[in-house]
């Protein structure tokens, strides 16, 4: 009876090798897909960070576009253009003189 237990408990060498190869193959497959999953997670995180950056840039550009659109509308107004030219480029009418006063310190 002890001999029968020893025969059942000790597997033939081919079954042990097959079991070892099977376990090794499964671990290799799990390792392969595990590294692929980690790479995908890292890529997803990087893309989310890039998306946040691009969305922030988009908001900035939309604000700049709104400002430029408003400036474009103002430039269609002759009074605004006249005041802009006088204020920034020191232009005057033919019968006017421009005086620049020093700014006073408070």
Backbone as a printed PyTorch tensor [residue, N CA C, xyz], in Angstrom:
tensor([[[  0.8140,  -1.1860,   0.0000],
         [  0.0000,   0.0000,   0.0000],
         [  0.8640,   1.2580,   0.0000]],

        [[  1.9420,   1.2520,   0.7370],
         [  2.8550,   2.3710,   0.7540],
         [  3.4700,   2.5440,  -0.6180]],

        [[  3.6940,   1.4540,  -1.3130],
         [  4.2580,   1.4860,  -2.6490],
         [  3.2830,   2.1110,  -3.6320]],

        [[  2.0000,   1.8580,  -3.4850],
         [  0.9650,   2.4180,  -4.3600],
         [  0.8580,   3.9170,  -4.1530]],

        [[  1.0110,   4.3930,  -2.9080],
         [  0.9580,   5.8250,  -2.6430],
         [  2.1500,   6.5210,  -3.2800]],

        [[  3.2870,   5.9110,  -3.2080],
         [  4.4770,   6.4990,  -3.8090],
         [  4.3340,   6.6080,  -5.3230]],

        [[  3.7270,   5.6640,  -5.9500],
         [  3.5270,   5.6980,  -7.4020],
         [  2.5370,   6.7820,  -7.7950]],

        [[  1.4940,   6.9640,  -7.0100],
         [  0.4980,   7.9910,  -7.3130],
         [  1.0590,   9.3910,  -7.0380]],

        [[  1.8020,   9.5300,  -5.9510],
         [  2.2900,  10.8500,  -5.5810],
         [  3.4580,  11.2890,  -6.4550]],

        [[  4.2310,  10.3850,  -6.9490],
         [  5.3400,  10.7690,  -7.8150],
         [  4.8800,  10.6690,  -9.2610]],

        [[  4.8350,  11.8190,  -9.9300],
         [  4.3900,  11.8790, -11.3170],
         [  5.5390,  11.4360, -12.2130]],

        [[  5.2370,  10.9190, -13.3450],
         [  6.3030,  10.5980, -14.2830],
         [  7.0200,  11.8890, -14.6860]],

        [[  8.2390,  11.7780, -15.1180],
         [  9.0740,  12.9210, -15.4690],
         [  8.4570,  13.7500, -16.5790]],

        [[  7.8260,  13.1540, -17.5520],
         [  7.2210,  13.8970, -18.6660],
         [  6.0770,  14.7810, -18.1810]],

        [[  5.3030,  14.3330, -17.2040],
         [  4.2130,  15.1600, -16.6680],
         [  4.7800,  16.3560, -15.8960]],

        [[  5.8800,  16.1650, -15.1840],
         [  6.5060,  17.2630, -14.4440],
         [  7.0430,  18.3150, -15.4140]],

        [[  7.6650,  17.8490, -16.4760],
         [  8.1980,  18.7870, -17.4720],
         [  7.0620,  19.5290, -18.1440]],

        [[  6.0030,  18.8130, -18.4850],
         [  4.8320,  19.4460, -19.1080],
         [  4.2160,  20.4800, -18.1730]],

        [[  4.1160,  20.1620, -16.9090],
         [  3.5680,  21.1110, -15.9330],
         [  4.4630,  22.3340, -15.8250]],

        [[  5.7760,  22.1260, -15.7600],
         [  6.7190,  23.2360, -15.6680],
         [  6.6410,  24.1340, -16.9020]],

        [[  6.5920,  23.5240, -18.0680],
         [  6.5000,  24.2940, -19.3140],
         [  5.1810,  25.0630, -19.3640]],

        [[  4.1020,  24.4370, -18.9500],
         [  2.7910,  25.0980, -18.9590],
         [  2.7750,  26.2990, -18.0210]],

        [[  3.2960,  26.1160, -16.8250],
         [  3.3220,  27.2050, -15.8520],
         [  4.2360,  28.3150, -16.3520]],

        [[  5.3840,  27.9470, -16.8950],
         [  6.3100,  28.9470, -17.4330],
         [  5.6710,  29.7270, -18.5740]],

        [[  4.9760,  29.0350, -19.4530],
         [  4.2980,  29.6850, -20.5780],
         [  3.2120,  30.6340, -20.0830]],

        [[  2.4460,  30.2020, -19.1070],
         [  1.3960,  31.0660, -18.5600],
         [  2.0060,  32.3060, -17.9010]],

        [[  3.0870,  32.1340, -17.1740],
         [  3.7480,  33.2880, -16.5440],
         [  4.3090,  34.2370, -17.5920]],

        [[  4.8480,  33.6910, -18.6720],
         [  5.3630,  34.5380, -19.7510],
         [  4.2350,  35.3320, -20.4010]],

        [[  3.1080,  34.6850, -20.6430],
         [  1.9550,  35.3680, -21.2530],
         [  1.4230,  36.4450, -20.3120]],

        [[  1.3210,  36.1140, -19.0360],
         [  0.8460,  37.0970, -18.0540],
         [  1.8240,  38.2680, -17.9760]],

        [[  3.1080,  37.9800, -17.9810],
         [  4.1140,  39.0470, -17.9580],
         [  4.0390,  39.9250, -19.1950]],

        [[  3.8680,  39.3040, -20.3610],
         [  3.7740,  40.0550, -21.6120],
         [  2.5780,  41.0010, -21.5920]],

        [[  1.4140,  40.4560, -21.2570],
         [  0.2150,  41.2990, -21.2430],
         [  0.2440,  42.2990, -20.0970]],

        [[  0.9160,  41.9400, -19.0020],
         [  1.0470,  42.8730, -17.8860],
         [  1.8760,  44.0910, -18.2710]],

        [[  2.9930,  43.8690, -18.9650],
         [  3.8140,  45.0080, -19.3900],
         [  3.0870,  45.8400, -20.4310]],

        [[  2.3490,  45.1880, -21.3170],
         [  1.5600,  45.9390, -22.3060],
         [  0.5160,  46.7970, -21.5970]],

        [[ -0.1130,  46.2530, -20.5820],
         [ -1.1300,  47.0120, -19.8390],
         [ -0.5170,  48.2130, -19.1410]],

        [[  0.6450,  48.0200, -18.5290],
         [  1.3120,  49.1330, -17.8400],
         [  1.6870,  50.2130, -18.8490]],

        [[  2.2000,  49.8220, -20.0150],
         [  2.5500,  50.8000, -21.0410],
         [  1.3130,  51.5750, -21.4950]],

        [[  0.1970,  50.8980, -21.6440],
         [ -1.0420,  51.5610, -22.0520],
         [ -1.5330,  52.5210, -20.9750]],

        [[ -1.3930,  52.1430, -19.7320],
         [ -1.8130,  53.0210, -18.6340],
         [ -0.9470,  54.2810, -18.6210]],

        [[  0.3530,  54.1190, -18.7970],
         [  1.2580,  55.2710, -18.8210],
         [  0.9340,  56.1650, -20.0160]],

        [[  0.6970,  55.5610, -21.1830],
         [  0.3600,  56.3460, -22.3790],
         [ -0.9500,  57.0990, -22.1780]],

        [[ -1.9260,  56.4640, -21.5580],
         [ -3.2090,  57.1160, -21.2880],
         [ -3.0210,  58.3000, -20.3560]],

        [[ -2.2070,  58.1440, -19.3170],
         [ -1.9450,  59.2380, -18.3830],
         [ -1.2760,  60.4100, -19.1030]],

        [[ -0.2920,  60.1040, -19.9420],
         [  0.3990,  61.1590, -20.6710],
         [ -0.5530,  61.8820, -21.6240]],

        [[ -1.4220,  61.1420, -22.2780],
         [ -2.3760,  61.7680, -23.1900],
         [ -3.3740,  62.6440, -22.4460]],

        [[ -3.7720,  62.2240, -21.2490],
         [ -4.6760,  63.0540, -20.4470],
         [ -3.9920,  64.3550, -20.0440]],

        [[ -2.7130,  64.2810, -19.6780],
         [ -1.9790,  65.4900, -19.3230],
         [ -1.8420,  66.4120, -20.5340]],

        [[ -1.5730,  65.8330, -21.6850],
         [ -1.4630,  66.6370, -22.9060],
         [ -2.8050,  67.2670, -23.2650]],

        [[ -3.8920,  66.5200, -23.0550],
         [ -5.2250,  67.0440, -23.3290],
         [ -5.5230,  68.2420, -22.4390]],

        [[ -5.1660,  68.1630, -21.1600],
         [ -5.3750,  69.2980, -20.2520],
         [ -4.5920,  70.5130, -20.7290]],

        [[ -3.3670,  70.2910, -21.1520],
         [ -2.5180,  71.3870, -21.6240],
         [ -3.1110,  72.0310, -22.8740]],

        [[ -3.5670,  71.2080, -23.7950],
         [ -4.1330,  71.7170, -25.0480],
         [ -5.4510,  72.4400, -24.7820]],

        [[ -6.2580,  71.9280, -23.8500],
         [ -7.5090,  72.6090, -23.5150],
         [ -7.2350,  73.9710, -22.8910]],

        [[ -6.2270,  74.0530, -22.0600],
         [ -5.8480,  75.3370, -21.4610],
         [ -5.3950,  76.3100, -22.5450]],

        [[ -4.6080,  75.8250, -23.4820],
         [ -4.1570,  76.6730, -24.5870],
         [ -5.3370,  77.1120, -25.4530]],

        [[ -6.2980,  76.2140, -25.6470],
         [ -7.4880,  76.5470, -26.4270],
         [ -8.2860,  77.6590, -25.7530]],

        [[ -8.4340,  77.5960, -24.4330],
         [ -9.1500,  78.6420, -23.7080],
         [ -8.4410,  79.9940, -23.8610]],

        [[ -7.1140,  79.9620, -23.7830],
         [ -6.3370,  81.1900, -23.9410],
         [ -6.5280,  81.7690, -25.3380]],

        [[ -6.4720,  80.9030, -26.3430],
         [ -6.6410,  81.3650, -27.7240],
         [ -8.0570,  81.8720, -27.9920]],

        [[ -9.0550,  81.2400, -27.3760],
         [-10.4320,  81.7300, -27.5400],
         [-10.6080,  83.1040, -26.9080]],

        [[ -9.9670,  83.3220, -25.7580],
         [-10.0400,  84.6420, -25.1150],
         [ -9.3440,  85.6830, -25.9950]],

        [[ -8.2050,  85.3130, -26.5600],
         [ -7.4820,  86.2350, -27.4420],
         [ -8.3020,  86.5270, -28.7050]],

        [[ -8.9790,  85.5170, -29.2190],
         [ -9.8260,  85.6990, -30.4070],
         [-10.9650,  86.6710, -30.1060]],

        [[-11.5780,  86.5180, -28.9320],
         [-12.6710,  87.4160, -28.5460],
         [-12.1650,  88.8560, -28.4330]],

        [[-10.9790,  89.0090, -27.8570],
         [-10.3880,  90.3440, -27.7270],
         [-10.1060,  90.9500, -29.0990]],

        [[ -9.5630,  90.1570, -29.9990],
         [ -9.2620,  90.6500, -31.3410],
         [-10.5310,  90.9610, -32.1360]],

        [[-11.5780,  90.1770, -31.9350],
         [-12.8470,  90.4450, -32.6080],
         [-13.4290,  91.7690, -32.1350]],

        [[-13.3440,  92.0150, -30.8250],
         [-13.8200,  93.2890, -30.2760],
         [-13.0030,  94.4500, -30.8320]],

        [[-11.6800,  94.2690, -30.9070],
         [-10.8140,  95.3230, -31.4570],
         [-11.1530,  95.5750, -32.9270]],

        [[-11.4470,  94.5280, -33.6630],
         [-11.8210,  94.6660, -35.0800],
         [-13.1100,  95.4850, -35.2130]],

        [[-14.0840,  95.2020, -34.3510],
         [-15.3430,  95.9560, -34.3890],
         [-15.0990,  97.4290, -34.0340]],

        [[-14.2230,  97.6700, -33.0610],
         [-13.9230,  99.0510, -32.6850],
         [-13.2380,  99.8110, -33.8220]],

        [[-12.3850,  99.1130, -34.5700],
         [-11.6650,  99.7770, -35.6610],
         [-12.5870, 100.1760, -36.8130]],

        [[-13.8030,  99.6920, -36.8280],
         [-14.7810, 100.1320, -37.8280],
         [-15.4340, 101.4570, -37.4400]],

        [[-15.2410, 101.8820, -36.2010],
         [-15.8050, 103.1440, -35.7070],
         [-14.7870, 104.2630, -35.9410]],

        [[-15.1230, 105.2700, -36.7540],
         [-14.1710, 106.3420, -37.0590],
         [-13.7240, 107.1290, -35.8230]],

        [[-14.5950, 107.3190, -34.8740],
         [-14.2330, 108.0520, -33.6580],
         [-13.1740, 107.2900, -32.8710]],

        [[-13.3480, 105.9970, -32.7660],
         [-12.3660, 105.1740, -32.0390],
         [-11.0070, 105.2150, -32.7490]],

        [[-11.0210, 105.1020, -34.0740],
         [ -9.7750, 105.1230, -34.8390],
         [ -9.0620, 106.4620, -34.6480]],

        [[ -9.8380, 107.5460, -34.6700],
         [ -9.2520, 108.8750, -34.4800],
         [ -8.6180, 108.9890, -33.0930]],

        [[ -9.3340, 108.5750, -32.0720],
         [ -8.7980, 108.6420, -30.7100],
         [ -7.5980, 107.7050, -30.5310]],

        [[ -7.6400, 106.5600, -31.1450],
         [ -6.5310, 105.6050, -31.0680],
         [ -5.2760, 106.1970, -31.7130]],

        [[ -5.4510, 106.7770, -32.8860],
         [ -4.3140, 107.3760, -33.5920],
         [ -3.7320, 108.5420, -32.8030]],

        [[ -4.5760, 109.3460, -32.2120],
         [ -4.0910, 110.4770, -31.4200],
         [ -3.3800, 110.0080, -30.1660]],

        [[ -3.9380, 109.0050, -29.5260],
         [ -3.3830, 108.5490, -28.2510],
         [ -2.0980, 107.7610, -28.3850]],

        [[ -2.0060, 106.9050, -29.3610],
         [ -0.8280, 106.0440, -29.4430],
         [  0.2290, 106.5650, -30.4150]],

        [[ -0.1810, 107.2450, -31.4590],
         [  0.7680, 107.6910, -32.4750],
         [  0.9860, 109.2100, -32.4910]],

        [[  0.3600, 109.9030, -31.5520],
         [  0.4980, 111.3540, -31.4050],
         [  0.1900, 112.1110, -32.6960]],

        [[ -0.8220, 111.6510, -33.3840],
         [ -1.2650, 112.3490, -34.5890],
         [ -2.2100, 113.4810, -34.2090]],

        [[ -2.2610, 114.4930, -35.0600],
         [ -3.1490, 115.6240, -34.7840],
         [ -3.7880, 116.0940, -36.0870]],

        [[ -4.8070, 116.9070, -35.9040],
         [ -5.4330, 117.5180, -37.0800],
         [ -4.5390, 118.6560, -37.5500]],

        [[ -4.8680, 119.2390, -38.7040],
         [ -4.0220, 120.2840, -39.2820],
         [ -3.8960, 121.5150, -38.3870]],

        [[ -4.9510, 121.9090, -37.7190],
         [ -4.9210, 123.1360, -36.9400],
         [ -4.7010, 122.8790, -35.4430]],

        [[ -4.2020, 121.6800, -35.0690],
         [ -3.9960, 121.3400, -33.6580],
         [ -2.5110, 121.2150, -33.3460]],

        [[ -2.2040, 121.4190, -32.0710],
         [ -0.8650, 121.1550, -31.5670],
         [ -0.9840, 120.1180, -30.4590]],

        [[ -0.0080, 119.2370, -30.4010],
         [ -0.0310, 118.1730, -29.3910],
         [  0.9570, 118.5350, -28.2970]],

        [[  0.4810, 118.5040, -27.0630],
         [  1.3240, 118.7590, -25.9100],
         [  1.3280, 117.4950, -25.0580]],

        [[  2.5190, 117.0550, -24.6900],
         [  2.6370, 115.8810, -23.8120],
         [  3.0060, 116.3840, -22.4390]],

        [[  2.1150, 116.1570, -21.5080],
         [  2.3340, 116.6130, -20.1460],
         [  2.9920, 115.4970, -19.3440]],

        [[  3.9080, 115.8560, -18.4700],
         [  4.5520, 114.8130, -17.6480],
         [  3.5550, 114.2510, -16.6510]],

        [[  3.7300, 112.9860, -16.3730],
         [  2.8540, 112.3570, -15.3890],
         [  3.3170, 112.7610, -14.0080]],

        [[  2.3470, 113.0720, -13.1750],
         [  2.6810, 113.4480, -11.8020],
         [  2.6750, 112.2210, -10.9300]],

        [[  3.5920, 112.1900,  -9.9830],
         [  3.6430, 111.0710,  -9.0510],
         [  2.7280, 111.3680,  -7.8640]],

        [[  1.9870, 110.4090,  -7.4230],
         [  1.0810, 110.6520,  -6.2960],
         [  1.7790, 110.8130,  -4.9850]]])
